[in-house]
């Protein structure tokens, strides 16, 4: 498996297919995708791109750390889940974030994958909330040392 930075345009198809299949394709293109501080990570195998995630310099108002990044749109092709691709994407990103002196990574995670984020070292914060039209989410965070 190869993990590397990728362009936003490379991840839109996978993002749409896994995360927002019942929404217009444009729903998977975020206005922050091309921000100077944003970056995107992809994991590839011999079949192509199998896992993606995006990272944005964005502070959550409830956290006091000074250099926070937000994880968004993490997705892995279903047939490759449980094989470590997502973990490798996050590990690769965390190395990048440490080089950027980031001290906290957070996300709005679907409650259906909360346990997965916990396995990656994230902790839940606050109450479950609805994120229309996707459904129940919880804030997850991880301190980066």
N, CA, C and O atoms as CSV, one atom per row, in Angstrom:
chain,resi,resn,atom,element,x,y,z
A,1,UNK,N,N,0.841,-1.178,0.000
A,1,UNK,CA,C,0.000,0.000,0.000
A,1,UNK,C,C,0.886,1.241,0.000
A,1,UNK,O,O,1.887,1.304,0.714
A,2,UNK,N,N,0.508,2.218,-0.803
A,2,UNK,CA,C,1.234,3.475,-0.880
A,2,UNK,C,C,0.331,4.583,-0.352
A,2,UNK,O,O,-0.825,4.692,-0.759
A,3,UNK,N,N,0.856,5.404,0.552
A,3,UNK,CA,C,0.104,6.519,1.128
A,3,UNK,C,C,0.843,7.802,0.799
A,3,UNK,O,O,2.059,7.888,0.973
A,4,UNK,N,N,0.105,8.807,0.320
A,4,UNK,CA,C,0.735,10.057,-0.091
A,4,UNK,C,C,-0.275,11.190,-0.113
A,4,UNK,O,O,-1.486,10.979,-0.042
A,5,UNK,N,N,0.264,12.403,-0.216
A,5,UNK,CA,C,-0.607,13.555,-0.443
A,5,UNK,C,C,-1.176,13.464,-1.851
A,5,UNK,O,O,-0.513,13.003,-2.780
A,6,UNK,N,N,-2.420,13.914,-1.990
A,6,UNK,CA,C,-3.086,13.914,-3.292
A,6,UNK,C,C,-3.806,15.245,-3.482
A,6,UNK,O,O,-3.975,16.007,-2.530
A,7,UNK,N,N,-4.220,15.516,-4.696
A,7,UNK,CA,C,-5.002,16.719,-4.990
A,7,UNK,C,C,-6.463,16.457,-4.649
A,7,UNK,O,O,-6.932,15.321,-4.720
A,8,UNK,N,N,-7.169,17.501,-4.285
A,8,UNK,CA,C,-8.583,17.378,-3.925
A,8,UNK,C,C,-9.375,16.686,-5.038
A,8,UNK,O,O,-10.238,15.851,-4.768
A,9,UNK,N,N,-9.078,17.037,-6.267
A,9,UNK,CA,C,-9.823,16.470,-7.394
A,9,UNK,C,C,-9.672,14.948,-7.480
A,9,UNK,O,O,-10.547,14.268,-8.015
A,10,UNK,N,N,-8.578,14.420,-6.961
A,10,UNK,CA,C,-8.350,12.979,-7.002
A,10,UNK,C,C,-9.260,12.217,-6.035
A,10,UNK,O,O,-9.469,11.015,-6.203
A,11,UNK,N,N,-9.796,12.896,-5.038
A,11,UNK,CA,C,-10.559,12.189,-4.011
A,11,UNK,C,C,-12.060,12.365,-4.126
A,11,UNK,O,O,-12.813,11.695,-3.420
A,12,UNK,N,N,-12.512,13.254,-5.002
A,12,UNK,CA,C,-13.943,13.550,-5.071
A,12,UNK,C,C,-14.803,12.335,-5.412
A,12,UNK,O,O,-15.865,12.150,-4.817
A,13,UNK,N,N,-14.368,11.514,-6.348
A,13,UNK,CA,C,-15.182,10.353,-6.718
A,13,UNK,C,C,-15.373,9.404,-5.545
A,13,UNK,O,O,-16.484,8.933,-5.299
A,14,UNK,N,N,-14.295,9.122,-4.820
A,14,UNK,CA,C,-14.391,8.217,-3.672
A,14,UNK,C,C,-15.210,8.858,-2.552
A,14,UNK,O,O,-16.045,8.200,-1.932
A,15,UNK,N,N,-14.971,10.126,-2.301
A,15,UNK,CA,C,-15.736,10.864,-1.290
A,15,UNK,C,C,-17.235,10.776,-1.591
A,15,UNK,O,O,-18.040,10.496,-0.704
A,16,UNK,N,N,-17.590,11.015,-2.832
A,16,UNK,CA,C,-19.005,10.993,-3.233
A,16,UNK,C,C,-19.594,9.596,-3.101
A,16,UNK,O,O,-20.671,9.418,-2.534
A,17,UNK,N,N,-18.885,8.617,-3.624
A,17,UNK,CA,C,-19.385,7.236,-3.624
A,17,UNK,C,C,-19.638,6.713,-2.213
A,17,UNK,O,O,-20.652,6.059,-1.971
A,18,UNK,N,N,-18.719,6.996,-1.273
A,18,UNK,CA,C,-18.809,6.428,0.068
A,18,UNK,C,C,-19.621,7.308,1.012
A,18,UNK,O,O,-20.449,6.792,1.763
A,19,UNK,N,N,-19.408,8.617,0.996
A,19,UNK,CA,C,-19.974,9.491,2.011
A,19,UNK,C,C,-21.279,10.183,1.630
A,19,UNK,O,O,-22.116,10.442,2.496
A,20,UNK,N,N,-21.460,10.481,0.363
A,20,UNK,CA,C,-22.634,11.251,-0.039
A,20,UNK,C,C,-23.254,10.735,-1.341
A,20,UNK,O,O,-23.501,11.519,-2.258
A,21,UNK,N,N,-23.504,9.433,-1.429
A,21,UNK,CA,C,-23.983,8.877,-2.695
A,21,UNK,C,C,-25.375,9.353,-3.105
A,21,UNK,O,O,-25.715,9.315,-4.288
A,22,UNK,N,N,-26.176,9.795,-2.155
A,22,UNK,CA,C,-27.546,10.219,-2.466
A,22,UNK,C,C,-27.667,11.726,-2.582
A,22,UNK,O,O,-28.771,12.271,-2.594
A,23,UNK,N,N,-26.526,12.396,-2.668
A,23,UNK,CA,C,-26.504,13.848,-2.828
A,23,UNK,C,C,-25.827,14.192,-4.149
A,23,UNK,O,O,-25.152,13.347,-4.737
A,24,UNK,N,N,-26.000,15.412,-4.617
A,24,UNK,CA,C,-25.304,15.805,-5.849
A,24,UNK,C,C,-23.791,15.701,-5.686
A,24,UNK,O,O,-23.270,15.843,-4.580
A,25,UNK,N,N,-23.092,15.455,-6.785
A,25,UNK,CA,C,-21.639,15.323,-6.760
A,25,UNK,C,C,-20.981,16.546,-6.116
A,25,UNK,O,O,-19.974,16.417,-5.419
A,26,UNK,N,N,-21.543,17.717,-6.345
A,26,UNK,CA,C,-20.978,18.952,-5.800
A,26,UNK,C,C,-20.975,18.952,-4.273
A,26,UNK,O,O,-20.198,19.690,-3.668
A,27,UNK,N,N,-21.819,18.150,-3.640
A,27,UNK,CA,C,-21.886,18.105,-2.174
A,27,UNK,C,C,-20.599,17.563,-1.565
A,27,UNK,O,O,-20.344,17.762,-0.377
A,28,UNK,N,N,-19.794,16.884,-2.362
A,28,UNK,CA,C,-18.531,16.333,-1.834
A,28,UNK,C,C,-17.348,17.240,-2.139
A,28,UNK,O,O,-16.204,16.885,-1.855
A,29,UNK,N,N,-17.608,18.389,-2.706
A,29,UNK,CA,C,-16.554,19.364,-2.985
A,29,UNK,C,C,-16.719,20.514,-1.998
A,29,UNK,O,O,-17.689,21.269,-2.075
A,30,UNK,N,N,-15.783,20.646,-1.080
A,30,UNK,CA,C,-15.896,21.647,-0.025
A,30,UNK,C,C,-15.168,22.917,-0.424
A,30,UNK,O,O,-14.146,22.873,-1.108
A,31,UNK,N,N,-15.707,24.052,0.011
A,31,UNK,CA,C,-15.096,25.336,-0.356
A,31,UNK,C,C,-13.725,25.527,0.280
A,31,UNK,O,O,-12.996,26.437,-0.113
A,32,UNK,N,N,-13.357,24.705,1.240
A,32,UNK,CA,C,-12.039,24.805,1.891
A,32,UNK,C,C,-11.009,23.841,1.296
A,32,UNK,O,O,-9.860,23.826,1.738
A,33,UNK,N,N,-11.396,23.049,0.316
A,33,UNK,CA,C,-10.494,22.033,-0.243
A,33,UNK,C,C,-9.199,22.602,-0.818
A,33,UNK,O,O,-8.173,21.921,-0.831
A,34,UNK,N,N,-9.241,23.830,-1.287
A,34,UNK,CA,C,-8.057,24.414,-1.923
A,34,UNK,C,C,-7.417,25.519,-1.079
A,34,UNK,O,O,-6.596,26.291,-1.575
A,35,UNK,N,N,-7.797,25.589,0.196
A,35,UNK,CA,C,-7.144,26.544,1.095
A,35,UNK,C,C,-5.653,26.240,1.163
A,35,UNK,O,O,-5.240,25.091,1.011
A,36,UNK,N,N,-4.857,27.265,1.388
A,36,UNK,CA,C,-3.398,27.096,1.451
A,36,UNK,C,C,-2.974,26.094,2.519
A,36,UNK,O,O,-1.988,25.380,2.341
A,37,UNK,N,N,-3.711,26.036,3.629
A,37,UNK,CA,C,-3.339,25.159,4.740
A,37,UNK,C,C,-4.009,23.785,4.681
A,37,UNK,O,O,-3.769,22.944,5.547
A,38,UNK,N,N,-4.834,23.555,3.682
A,38,UNK,CA,C,-5.529,22.266,3.557
A,38,UNK,C,C,-4.636,21.258,2.834
A,38,UNK,O,O,-3.840,21.618,1.967
A,39,UNK,N,N,-4.789,19.985,3.212
A,39,UNK,CA,C,-4.122,18.925,2.453
A,39,UNK,C,C,-4.967,17.662,2.496
A,39,UNK,O,O,-5.810,17.484,3.376
A,40,UNK,N,N,-4.721,16.795,1.528
A,40,UNK,CA,C,-5.511,15.587,1.333
A,40,UNK,C,C,-4.564,14.404,1.219
A,40,UNK,O,O,-3.510,14.490,0.588
A,41,UNK,N,N,-4.960,13.289,1.847
A,41,UNK,CA,C,-4.125,12.094,1.860
A,41,UNK,C,C,-4.909,10.947,1.236
A,41,UNK,O,O,-6.107,10.793,1.475
A,42,UNK,N,N,-4.218,10.149,0.434
A,42,UNK,CA,C,-4.834,8.986,-0.180
A,42,UNK,C,C,-3.982,7.747,0.002
A,42,UNK,O,O,-2.753,7.818,0.014
A,43,UNK,N,N,-4.646,6.611,0.142
A,43,UNK,CA,C,-3.965,5.318,0.184
A,43,UNK,C,C,-4.315,4.570,-1.094
A,43,UNK,O,O,-5.477,4.504,-1.495
A,44,UNK,N,N,-3.297,4.013,-1.723
A,44,UNK,CA,C,-3.455,3.307,-2.985
A,44,UNK,C,C,-2.982,1.868,-2.840
A,44,UNK,O,O,-2.044,1.579,-2.098
A,45,UNK,N,N,-3.643,0.978,-3.557
A,45,UNK,CA,C,-3.105,-0.365,-3.752
A,45,UNK,C,C,-3.105,-0.618,-5.252
A,45,UNK,O,O,-3.276,0.318,-6.033
A,46,UNK,N,N,-2.918,-1.845,-5.663
A,46,UNK,CA,C,-2.846,-2.117,-7.099
A,46,UNK,C,C,-4.159,-1.863,-7.830
A,46,UNK,O,O,-4.173,-1.807,-9.060
A,47,UNK,N,N,-5.262,-1.708,-7.099
A,47,UNK,CA,C,-6.555,-1.402,-7.723
A,47,UNK,C,C,-6.822,0.094,-7.797
A,47,UNK,O,O,-7.825,0.516,-8.372
A,48,UNK,N,N,-5.924,0.910,-7.214
A,48,UNK,CA,C,-6.103,2.362,-7.248
A,48,UNK,C,C,-6.330,2.933,-5.859
A,48,UNK,O,O,-5.893,2.372,-4.855
A,49,UNK,N,N,-7.020,4.057,-5.828
A,49,UNK,CA,C,-7.277,4.778,-4.588
A,49,UNK,C,C,-8.311,4.027,-3.749
A,49,UNK,O,O,-9.413,3.745,-4.218
A,50,UNK,N,N,-7.944,3.703,-2.491
A,50,UNK,CA,C,-8.858,2.915,-1.656
A,50,UNK,C,C,-9.263,3.607,-0.360
A,50,UNK,O,O,-10.223,3.188,0.286
A,51,UNK,N,N,-8.540,4.666,0.032
A,51,UNK,CA,C,-8.883,5.375,1.263
A,51,UNK,C,C,-8.418,6.821,1.152
A,51,UNK,O,O,-7.351,7.096,0.602
A,52,UNK,N,N,-9.228,7.754,1.681
A,52,UNK,CA,C,-8.907,9.176,1.595
A,52,UNK,C,C,-9.313,9.885,2.886
A,52,UNK,O,O,-10.161,9.408,3.639
A,53,UNK,N,N,-8.692,11.018,3.116
A,53,UNK,CA,C,-9.099,11.927,4.186
A,53,UNK,C,C,-8.531,13.306,3.870
A,53,UNK,O,O,-7.513,13.441,3.191
A,54,UNK,N,N,-9.217,14.322,4.381
A,54,UNK,CA,C,-8.798,15.706,4.160
A,54,UNK,C,C,-8.581,16.390,5.499
A,54,UNK,O,O,-9.226,16.059,6.494
A,55,UNK,N,N,-7.658,17.355,5.510
A,55,UNK,CA,C,-7.254,18.016,6.741
A,55,UNK,C,C,-7.201,19.523,6.502
A,55,UNK,O,O,-6.623,19.989,5.521
A,56,UNK,N,N,-7.817,20.276,7.420
A,56,UNK,CA,C,-7.965,21.720,7.272
A,56,UNK,C,C,-7.536,22.427,8.548
A,56,UNK,O,O,-7.839,21.967,9.648
A,57,UNK,N,N,-6.840,23.533,8.405
A,57,UNK,CA,C,-6.508,24.375,9.539
A,57,UNK,C,C,-7.804,25.052,9.980
A,57,UNK,O,O,-8.245,26.027,9.373
A,58,UNK,N,N,-8.402,24.526,11.036
A,58,UNK,CA,C,-9.693,25.027,11.510
A,58,UNK,C,C,-9.810,24.739,13.001
A,58,UNK,O,O,-9.619,23.607,13.443
A,59,UNK,N,N,-10.122,25.765,13.760
A,59,UNK,CA,C,-10.251,25.610,15.207
A,59,UNK,C,C,-11.686,25.322,15.606
A,59,UNK,O,O,-12.629,25.894,15.059
A,60,UNK,N,N,-11.832,24.431,16.561
A,60,UNK,CA,C,-13.128,24.189,17.173
A,60,UNK,C,C,-13.208,25.107,18.385
A,60,UNK,O,O,-12.276,25.135,19.187
A,61,UNK,N,N,-14.293,25.857,18.540
A,61,UNK,CA,C,-14.352,26.858,19.614
A,61,UNK,C,C,-14.281,26.295,21.034
A,61,UNK,O,O,-13.983,27.038,21.969
A,62,UNK,N,N,-14.544,25.019,21.213
A,62,UNK,CA,C,-14.523,24.424,22.548
A,62,UNK,C,C,-13.130,23.978,22.992
A,62,UNK,O,O,-12.927,23.674,24.168
A,63,UNK,N,N,-12.182,23.937,22.079
A,63,UNK,CA,C,-10.843,23.471,22.411
A,63,UNK,C,C,-9.893,24.657,22.514
A,63,UNK,O,O,-9.969,25.594,21.718
A,64,UNK,N,N,-9.004,24.613,23.491
A,64,UNK,CA,C,-8.127,25.743,23.785
A,64,UNK,C,C,-6.793,25.684,23.045
A,64,UNK,O,O,-6.044,26.661,23.075
A,65,UNK,N,N,-6.476,24.596,22.395
A,65,UNK,CA,C,-5.174,24.485,21.747
A,65,UNK,C,C,-5.034,25.531,20.644
A,65,UNK,O,O,-6.025,26.009,20.092
A,66,UNK,N,N,-3.801,25.874,20.338
A,66,UNK,CA,C,-3.549,27.004,19.446
A,66,UNK,C,C,-3.453,26.643,17.971
A,66,UNK,O,O,-3.698,27.495,17.117
A,67,UNK,N,N,-3.107,25.419,17.655
A,67,UNK,CA,C,-2.895,25.050,16.257
A,67,UNK,C,C,-3.670,23.764,15.956
A,67,UNK,O,O,-3.123,22.662,16.012
A,68,UNK,N,N,-4.930,23.931,15.642
A,68,UNK,CA,C,-5.824,22.797,15.439
A,68,UNK,C,C,-6.058,22.537,13.955
A,68,UNK,O,O,-6.103,23.455,13.136
A,69,UNK,N,N,-6.202,21.273,13.647
A,69,UNK,CA,C,-6.617,20.866,12.309
A,69,UNK,C,C,-7.879,20.039,12.416
A,69,UNK,O,O,-8.105,19.335,13.400
A,70,UNK,N,N,-8.697,20.140,11.382
A,70,UNK,CA,C,-9.933,19.369,11.318
A,70,UNK,C,C,-9.793,18.285,10.256
A,70,UNK,O,O,-9.349,18.541,9.137
A,71,UNK,N,N,-10.176,17.094,10.624
A,71,UNK,CA,C,-10.253,15.962,9.702
A,71,UNK,C,C,-11.660,15.936,9.122
A,71,UNK,O,O,-12.642,16.011,9.861
A,72,UNK,N,N,-11.757,15.831,7.808
A,72,UNK,CA,C,-13.064,15.734,7.149
A,72,UNK,C,C,-13.006,14.673,6.058
A,72,UNK,O,O,-11.950,14.364,5.505
A,73,UNK,N,N,-14.160,14.140,5.778
A,73,UNK,CA,C,-14.374,13.299,4.599
A,73,UNK,C,C,-13.436,12.102,4.538
A,73,UNK,O,O,-12.841,11.826,3.496
A,74,UNK,N,N,-13.306,11.397,5.648
A,74,UNK,CA,C,-12.514,10.169,5.649
A,74,UNK,C,C,-13.384,9.054,5.082
A,74,UNK,O,O,-14.516,8.853,5.522
A,75,UNK,N,N,-12.854,8.343,4.118
A,75,UNK,CA,C,-13.624,7.286,3.466
A,75,UNK,C,C,-12.697,6.197,2.960
A,75,UNK,O,O,-11.610,6.467,2.451
A,76,UNK,N,N,-13.151,4.957,3.111
A,76,UNK,CA,C,-12.414,3.801,2.607
A,76,UNK,C,C,-13.377,2.921,1.814
A,76,UNK,O,O,-14.504,2.676,2.245
A,77,UNK,N,N,-12.931,2.454,0.668
A,77,UNK,CA,C,-13.725,1.543,-0.145
A,77,UNK,C,C,-14.116,0.342,0.718
A,77,UNK,O,O,-13.278,-0.231,1.415
A,78,UNK,N,N,-15.379,-0.026,0.664
A,78,UNK,CA,C,-15.915,-1.031,1.575
A,78,UNK,C,C,-15.120,-2.342,1.582
A,78,UNK,O,O,-14.864,-2.897,2.650
A,79,UNK,N,N,-14.734,-2.832,0.429
A,79,UNK,CA,C,-14.040,-4.121,0.371
A,79,UNK,C,C,-12.637,-4.077,0.981
A,79,UNK,O,O,-12.019,-5.121,1.191
A,80,UNK,N,N,-12.134,-2.872,1.264
A,80,UNK,CA,C,-10.799,-2.738,1.849
A,80,UNK,C,C,-10.835,-2.277,3.307
A,80,UNK,O,O,-9.787,-2.013,3.896
A,81,UNK,N,N,-12.014,-2.180,3.885
A,81,UNK,CA,C,-12.115,-1.781,5.287
A,81,UNK,C,C,-11.584,-2.891,6.180
A,81,UNK,O,O,-11.720,-4.076,5.873
A,82,UNK,N,N,-10.975,-2.486,7.293
A,82,UNK,CA,C,-10.426,-3.453,8.231
A,82,UNK,C,C,-9.050,-3.955,7.852
A,82,UNK,O,O,-8.520,-4.859,8.498
A,83,UNK,N,N,-8.462,-3.381,6.808
A,83,UNK,CA,C,-7.140,-3.817,6.352
A,83,UNK,C,C,-6.051,-2.791,6.654
A,83,UNK,O,O,-4.906,-2.967,6.238
A,84,UNK,N,N,-6.393,-1.726,7.371
A,84,UNK,CA,C,-5.397,-0.763,7.802
A,84,UNK,C,C,-5.205,0.446,6.912
A,84,UNK,O,O,-4.370,1.295,7.224
A,85,UNK,N,N,-5.942,0.563,5.814
A,85,UNK,CA,C,-5.749,1.698,4.899
A,85,UNK,C,C,-6.093,3.022,5.574
A,85,UNK,O,O,-5.332,3.985,5.474
A,86,UNK,N,N,-7.224,3.077,6.255
A,86,UNK,CA,C,-7.622,4.300,6.946
A,86,UNK,C,C,-6.642,4.681,8.036
A,86,UNK,O,O,-6.299,5.852,8.198
A,87,UNK,N,N,-6.197,3.692,8.776
A,87,UNK,CA,C,-5.204,3.947,9.835
A,87,UNK,C,C,-3.919,4.512,9.225
A,87,UNK,O,O,-3.330,5.438,9.783
A,88,UNK,N,N,-3.481,3.971,8.096
A,88,UNK,CA,C,-2.270,4.461,7.443
A,88,UNK,C,C,-2.449,5.901,6.956
A,88,UNK,O,O,-1.518,6.702,7.032
A,89,UNK,N,N,-3.630,6.227,6.461
A,89,UNK,CA,C,-3.917,7.596,6.020
A,89,UNK,C,C,-3.798,8.554,7.205
A,89,UNK,O,O,-3.154,9.597,7.097
A,90,UNK,N,N,-4.415,8.203,8.330
A,90,UNK,CA,C,-4.370,9.070,9.507
A,90,UNK,C,C,-2.948,9.162,10.059
A,90,UNK,O,O,-2.502,10.250,10.421
A,91,UNK,N,N,-2.234,8.047,10.129
A,91,UNK,CA,C,-0.854,8.080,10.616
A,91,UNK,C,C,0.024,8.979,9.751
A,91,UNK,O,O,0.825,9.759,10.265
A,92,UNK,N,N,-0.133,8.863,8.439
A,92,UNK,CA,C,0.638,9.696,7.507
A,92,UNK,C,C,0.304,11.171,7.734
A,92,UNK,O,O,1.197,12.018,7.772
A,93,UNK,N,N,-0.977,11.467,7.882
A,93,UNK,CA,C,-1.411,12.851,8.106
A,93,UNK,C,C,-0.865,13.388,9.421
A,93,UNK,O,O,-0.442,14.542,9.494
A,94,UNK,N,N,-0.870,12.558,10.462
A,94,UNK,CA,C,-0.378,13.013,11.763
A,94,UNK,C,C,1.098,13.397,11.698
A,94,UNK,O,O,1.517,14.342,12.366
A,95,UNK,N,N,1.879,12.690,10.916
A,95,UNK,CA,C,3.290,13.065,10.741
A,95,UNK,C,C,3.371,14.450,10.090
A,95,UNK,O,O,4.176,15.288,10.498
A,96,UNK,N,N,2.537,14.680,9.085
A,96,UNK,CA,C,2.484,15.997,8.437
A,96,UNK,C,C,2.047,17.062,9.433
A,96,UNK,O,O,2.614,18.154,9.466
A,97,UNK,N,N,1.049,16.750,10.237
A,97,UNK,CA,C,0.522,17.718,11.205
A,97,UNK,C,C,1.551,18.067,12.277
A,97,UNK,O,O,1.631,19.216,12.711
A,98,UNK,N,N,2.328,17.091,12.698
A,98,UNK,CA,C,3.367,17.366,13.690
A,98,UNK,C,C,4.430,18.283,13.106
A,98,UNK,O,O,4.956,19.150,13.806
A,99,UNK,N,N,4.751,18.100,11.830
A,99,UNK,CA,C,5.687,19.000,11.156
A,99,UNK,C,C,5.129,20.418,11.057
A,99,UNK,O,O,5.885,21.388,11.010
A,100,UNK,N,N,3.815,20.530,11.027
A,100,UNK,CA,C,3.145,21.830,10.983
A,100,UNK,C,C,2.906,22.388,12.387
A,100,UNK,O,O,2.276,23.434,12.544
A,101,UNK,N,N,3.410,21.690,13.399
A,101,UNK,CA,C,3.275,22.092,14.809
A,101,UNK,C,C,1.824,22.078,15.285
A,101,UNK,O,O,1.468,22.798,16.219
A,102,UNK,N,N,0.987,21.260,14.643
A,102,UNK,CA,C,-0.398,21.120,15.101
A,102,UNK,C,C,-0.410,20.393,16.435
A,102,UNK,O,O,0.371,19.465,16.647
A,103,UNK,N,N,-1.294,20.810,17.333
A,103,UNK,CA,C,-1.363,20.151,18.630
A,103,UNK,C,C,-2.689,19.441,18.876
A,103,UNK,O,O,-2.855,18.767,19.893
A,104,UNK,N,N,-3.637,19.589,17.946
A,104,UNK,CA,C,-4.927,18.924,18.111
A,104,UNK,C,C,-5.535,18.617,16.748
A,104,UNK,O,O,-5.478,19.435,15.830
A,105,UNK,N,N,-6.112,17.436,16.631
A,105,UNK,CA,C,-6.856,17.029,15.437
A,105,UNK,C,C,-8.267,16.702,15.887
A,105,UNK,O,O,-8.449,15.969,16.859
A,106,UNK,N,N,-9.270,17.230,15.199
A,106,UNK,CA,C,-10.653,16.976,15.584
A,106,UNK,C,C,-11.511,16.746,14.345
A,106,UNK,O,O,-11.122,17.087,13.228
A,107,UNK,N,N,-12.671,16.167,14.563
A,107,UNK,CA,C,-13.599,15.925,13.464
A,107,UNK,C,C,-15.022,15.837,13.993
A,107,UNK,O,O,-15.255,15.696,15.193
A,108,UNK,N,N,-15.958,15.924,13.072
A,108,UNK,CA,C,-17.354,15.608,13.340
A,108,UNK,C,C,-17.557,14.220,12.759
A,108,UNK,O,O,-17.752,14.069,11.553
A,109,UNK,N,N,-17.513,13.210,13.612
A,109,UNK,CA,C,-17.590,11.832,13.138
A,109,UNK,C,C,-18.999,11.274,13.231
A,109,UNK,O,O,-19.734,11.561,14.176
A,110,UNK,N,N,-19.360,10.486,12.256
A,110,UNK,CA,C,-20.647,9.783,12.323
A,110,UNK,C,C,-20.613,8.845,13.526
A,110,UNK,O,O,-19.595,8.209,13.798
A,111,UNK,N,N,-21.717,8.766,14.235
A,111,UNK,CA,C,-21.740,7.889,15.409
A,111,UNK,C,C,-21.530,6.438,15.011
A,111,UNK,O,O,-21.080,5.637,15.830
A,112,UNK,N,N,-21.844,6.086,13.784
A,112,UNK,CA,C,-21.670,4.702,13.317
A,112,UNK,C,C,-20.191,4.307,13.237
A,112,UNK,O,O,-19.881,3.116,13.192
A,113,UNK,N,N,-19.281,5.270,13.219
A,113,UNK,CA,C,-17.854,4.968,13.166
A,113,UNK,C,C,-17.099,5.517,14.384
A,113,UNK,O,O,-15.872,5.621,14.361
A,114,UNK,N,N,-17.820,5.862,15.425
A,114,UNK,CA,C,-17.185,6.404,16.631
A,114,UNK,C,C,-16.150,5.436,17.193
A,114,UNK,O,O,-15.059,5.858,17.576
A,115,UNK,N,N,-16.473,4.158,17.248
A,115,UNK,CA,C,-15.536,3.160,17.791
A,115,UNK,C,C,-14.259,3.102,16.945
A,115,UNK,O,O,-13.165,2.914,17.477
A,116,UNK,N,N,-14.403,3.263,15.651
A,116,UNK,CA,C,-13.229,3.268,14.770
A,116,UNK,C,C,-12.301,4.429,15.137
A,116,UNK,O,O,-11.094,4.243,15.290
A,117,UNK,N,N,-12.876,5.628,15.275
A,117,UNK,CA,C,-12.055,6.779,15.649
A,117,UNK,C,C,-11.401,6.568,17.012
A,117,UNK,O,O,-10.259,6.976,17.221
A,118,UNK,N,N,-12.114,5.938,17.933
A,118,UNK,CA,C,-11.542,5.661,19.249
A,118,UNK,C,C,-10.328,4.731,19.127
A,118,UNK,O,O,-9.347,4.896,19.853
A,119,UNK,N,N,-10.391,3.762,18.219
A,119,UNK,CA,C,-9.241,2.874,17.996
A,119,UNK,C,C,-8.040,3.646,17.466
A,119,UNK,O,O,-6.897,3.234,17.667
A,120,UNK,N,N,-8.295,4.766,16.787
A,120,UNK,CA,C,-7.218,5.605,16.257
A,120,UNK,C,C,-6.719,6.603,17.305
A,120,UNK,O,O,-5.844,7.420,17.016
A,121,UNK,N,N,-7.273,6.538,18.521
A,121,UNK,CA,C,-6.814,7.408,19.589
A,121,UNK,C,C,-7.646,8.653,19.823
A,121,UNK,O,O,-7.284,9.493,20.647
A,122,UNK,N,N,-8.752,8.785,19.113
A,122,UNK,CA,C,-9.642,9.933,19.308
A,122,UNK,C,C,-10.551,9.697,20.514
A,122,UNK,O,O,-10.845,8.560,20.883
A,123,UNK,N,N,-10.985,10.805,21.114
A,123,UNK,CA,C,-11.918,10.750,22.234
A,123,UNK,C,C,-13.170,11.537,21.863
A,123,UNK,O,O,-13.079,12.548,21.166
A,124,UNK,N,N,-14.343,11.084,22.322
A,124,UNK,CA,C,-15.567,11.843,22.043
A,124,UNK,C,C,-15.629,13.102,22.902
A,124,UNK,O,O,-15.079,13.144,24.003
A,125,UNK,N,N,-16.297,14.112,22.393
A,125,UNK,CA,C,-16.473,15.364,23.122
A,125,UNK,C,C,-17.901,15.840,22.935
A,125,UNK,O,O,-18.379,15.964,21.808
A,126,UNK,N,N,-18.575,16.106,24.031
A,126,UNK,CA,C,-19.925,16.668,23.947
A,126,UNK,C,C,-20.975,15.631,23.597
A,126,UNK,O,O,-20.731,14.425,23.624
A,127,UNK,N,N,-22.143,16.140,23.271
A,127,UNK,CA,C,-23.302,15.304,22.993
A,127,UNK,C,C,-23.407,14.967,21.509
A,127,UNK,O,O,-22.860,15.669,20.658
A,128,UNK,N,N,-24.106,13.900,21.219
A,128,UNK,CA,C,-24.429,13.533,19.843
A,128,UNK,C,C,-25.353,14.614,19.273
A,128,UNK,O,O,-26.238,15.117,19.965
A,129,UNK,N,N,-25.133,14.959,18.007
A,129,UNK,CA,C,-25.967,15.970,17.343
A,129,UNK,C,C,-26.311,15.506,15.943
A,129,UNK,O,O,-25.631,14.650,15.378
A,130,UNK,N,N,-27.356,16.066,15.393
A,130,UNK,CA,C,-27.776,15.722,14.034
A,130,UNK,C,C,-27.049,16.629,13.049
A,130,UNK,O,O,-26.947,17.838,13.259
A,131,UNK,N,N,-26.550,16.034,11.979
A,131,UNK,CA,C,-25.838,16.762,10.929
A,131,UNK,C,C,-26.580,16.509,9.626
A,131,UNK,O,O,-26.203,15.633,8.848
A,132,UNK,N,N,-27.652,17.289,9.389
A,132,UNK,CA,C,-28.477,17.042,8.201
A,132,UNK,C,C,-27.681,17.208,6.916
A,132,UNK,O,O,-26.807,18.073,6.867
A,133,UNK,N,N,-27.931,16.446,5.904
A,133,UNK,CA,C,-28.883,15.322,5.848
A,133,UNK,C,C,-28.217,13.975,6.151
A,133,UNK,O,O,-28.755,12.930,5.784
A,134,UNK,N,N,-27.053,13.985,6.816
A,134,UNK,CA,C,-26.284,12.752,6.981
A,134,UNK,C,C,-26.712,11.941,8.199
A,134,UNK,O,O,-26.736,10.711,8.142
A,135,UNK,N,N,-27.051,12.617,9.307
A,135,UNK,CA,C,-27.484,11.888,10.483
A,135,UNK,C,C,-26.669,12.203,11.721
A,135,UNK,O,O,-25.980,13.222,11.768
A,136,UNK,N,N,-26.738,11.324,12.744
A,136,UNK,CA,C,-26.102,11.598,14.031
A,136,UNK,C,C,-24.577,11.588,13.963
A,136,UNK,O,O,-23.967,10.707,13.357
A,137,UNK,N,N,-23.983,12.595,14.603
A,137,UNK,CA,C,-22.535,12.783,14.662
A,137,UNK,C,C,-22.114,13.098,16.090
A,137,UNK,O,O,-22.939,13.434,16.940
A,138,UNK,N,N,-20.822,12.985,16.334
A,138,UNK,CA,C,-20.235,13.398,17.604
A,138,UNK,C,C,-18.870,14.014,17.298
A,138,UNK,O,O,-18.168,13.582,16.384
A,139,UNK,N,N,-18.512,15.024,18.077
A,139,UNK,CA,C,-17.169,15.609,17.933
A,139,UNK,C,C,-16.172,14.598,18.505
A,139,UNK,O,O,-16.373,14.062,19.594
A,140,UNK,N,N,-15.107,14.348,17.763
A,140,UNK,CA,C,-14.026,13.476,18.205
A,140,UNK,C,C,-12.744,14.303,18.124
A,140,UNK,O,O,-12.588,15.124,17.220
A,141,UNK,N,N,-11.829,14.087,19.070
A,141,UNK,CA,C,-10.585,14.843,19.052
A,141,UNK,C,C,-9.422,13.985,19.508
A,141,UNK,O,O,-9.590,12.973,20.189
A,142,UNK,N,N,-8.238,14.423,19.110
A,142,UNK,CA,C,-7.014,13.725,19.468
A,142,UNK,C,C,-5.922,14.755,19.676
A,142,UNK,O,O,-5.669,15.584,18.802
A,143,UNK,N,N,-5.274,14.703,20.832
A,143,UNK,CA,C,-4.153,15.592,21.085
A,143,UNK,C,C,-2.919,15.021,20.391
A,143,UNK,O,O,-2.656,13.820,20.447
A,144,UNK,N,N,-2.180,15.893,19.746
A,144,UNK,CA,C,-0.972,15.486,19.019
A,144,UNK,C,C,0.240,15.962,19.803
A,144,UNK,O,O,0.428,17.165,19.985
A,145,UNK,N,N,1.047,15.048,20.259
A,145,UNK,CA,C,2.224,15.424,21.058
A,145,UNK,C,C,3.497,15.202,20.267
A,145,UNK,O,O,4.590,15.461,20.771
